[in-house]
Amino acid sequence: MNVWESAFVIFLLSLTVLVYLTIPVLLKLRESLKKANKTMDILNKDLPDIMDNLSDISKRVNKASSKLETTVEDIAELEQLISKEIKQPLQNIAQSVATLLQLANKIFVRKSKK
């Protein structure tokens, strides 16, 4: 046997071992691809419904957000109205009552001292 024949035999043995070790990997890869294909089929079947649901949820969230924004604006306006129309007159009334009480105190205290 010469060198070329020996090298060829070693190459064939290496190739045989490589193929022998590659077969289980290829079988496992085939099985994984089948599972991935089933998963993709299920996903493709259910994806339109999922997307419709997401779209519906997004629309509802946007609508609720818009209503919430409007409500917050209304509350801010109400707070300003309360401050302007109720708070200020109540402060004026309280100031007037305090002035009357001070005046009454001065009048009654002076009469009781006499």
Beta strands, then each sheet from edge to edge (+ up, - down):
end
